[in-house]
C-alpha cells in the first residue's frame, strides 16, 4: 500500500486542481470576485485541517485542497479580468458592476 501513496496523492491533486478551475469560473460568474473571502476561509480550513490529520495521504490531500483554494483567490481576480476583456461571459445581473470595473481599469471588451 505504501507504494500507492504517491499515485493516490498525485491523482487526488490532479482532480482537486481540475475541480477548482470550474469552481473559480462559476464563483466569479455568480458572485463576482467579492467571494474571495470564502476561498480564503475554505483554504485556511483545509490547510489547518492538514496539521491535525494523522494519515500522511489524507493530510497531504487536505493541504493540496487548502492551497488550491488559496491559489483560487488569485485566479478569481484573473477571471474577472478575463470577463472584462470579453473572453468569458459576464453575469447580466452584475452588468453595473462590470461596467464600473471597466471604467476603473480601462479594460475594454
Secondary structure by P-SEA (a helix, b strand, c coil): cccaaaaaaaaaaaaaaaaaaaaaaaaaaaccccaaaaaaaaaaaaaaaaaccccaaaaaaaaaaaaaaaaaaaaaaaaaaaaaaccccccccaaaaaaaaaaaacccc
